[in-house]
Amino acid sequence: MIERLPTPWGLVRSGVAPDHPKIKTVAKVFEKIAADPNFRLFANVEIGNQLTVAQLQEKYDAVVIATGSALGKTLGIPGENLPGSMSAADFVPWYNAHPDFATINPPLDCETAVVIGAGNVAMDVARMLALEPSELDPTDTADHAIAALKTSSVRDVYISARRGPEHAAFTSPELRELPKLEHTNVVMNKADIDAAIVRAGDAPEKDVKSNLDAMLLIAESQKNEHERTMHFLFQHTPKEILGTDKVEGIVYSTPNGDVTIKCGLVVTAIGYQAADIDGVPYQNGKVVNIDGRVKENLYVVGWAKRGPSGVIGTNKSDAAAVVELMVSDLKTPKLAGDIAELLTIASVIDQMAWQKINEAEVAAGEPLGKPRKKAVLREELLRLGGH
Ligand code: NAP
């Protein structure tokens, strides 16, 4: 397994919201596989830089691209490039201690933040902005993010959907969690939900019904005693981000005309696309493939294969199907050398080195009641790994 960062686990480390520690327990499955003597990790190795896909294809029977979708989609509206407007593709790895996003410093000196999108990523971002920050103390949120959120002036977080509640991409377990937030009001307009229930008709799809039930519960049990509030807006299509040298507001078009919200931070969570790798064909933000087969002995799994949809379980079954395909394709195994011959860099993080990093982070977190205290900078990670 080759990884660009000094740490494995991909989105489990740098994507999953830190207040959802249960989802991260899938890492135990990764570590079980990593304990197999036939598994080897080569982290801190970048494809395209230190090694090419073509070189790997020559040396190995099968090469699998599992690089996900790292780039945030953009809205294409005026003002999107103003400071204070950013993608969830930058904001999420910032609070998750990804080394490349440690210094993005989202402006939190404003009362109001806006999150665009009605999916689970938008929900994660809005929750992180609207939680009482001390709730993050017992999590593995990056220290720099906890410190910034503790001094944040943000009290109102708007999460906006361009369509009605019946079309929202949130999943119902995430919605059902919202009324349980202990220090945050969650506001949904009951009239919006009632109208969506009417539009959805007598026999809505199971997921739509489950979502609308969960939203009705939120709309009927609103609190207003807390200092921080998450507001849901439906049928709000972003039109323009306002400001001269930084974000000052956002204009939406709605069925009732244009609406302006004053804000200092806009986070766009409207989906992702894959970042290119040399030697791999891409189209529409995905690797060109048929059922996971790209060309010759090159395969793809996960979001890079299907696009950025589906939860961890979706990707597990998807990967299993591609592995079956690989096994059935395999004819005579190659006897052609080893990746180690191709690597000239000294600072490869192997499984042993990663275990050192892992143990150091877990040990540093323990006295603080955290599952781990993440190291952020590459140099620090390499040092912990023994380099
Ligand atoms: P998503 O579920 O596809 O949601 C994207 C949202 O962005 C949709 O509401 C979409 O609205 C909206 N959107 C797209 N283009 C837009 C535009 N130009 N203007 C305004 N809105 C726009 O994507 P995601 O939130 O990035 O999540 C990706 C996958 O990861 C999903 O399968 C999600 O469930 C999963 N995930 C799961 C969890 C969890 O289980 N806790 C956490 C995070 C992510 P339209 O429908 O109108 O296009």
Boltz pocket constraint, residues with backbone or C-beta under 6 A from the ligand:
constraints:
  - pocket:
      binder: B
      contacts: [[A, 74], [A, 75], [A, 116], [A, 117], [A, 118], [A, 119], [A, 120], [A, 121], [A, 122], [A, 124], [A, 160], [A, 161], [A, 162], [A, 163], [A, 167], [A, 168], [A, 169], [A, 170], [A, 171], [A, 174], [A, 236], [A, 237], [A, 238], [A, 269], [A, 270], [A, 271], [A, 272], [A, 308], [A, 309], [A, 310], [A, 311]]
      max_distance: 6.0
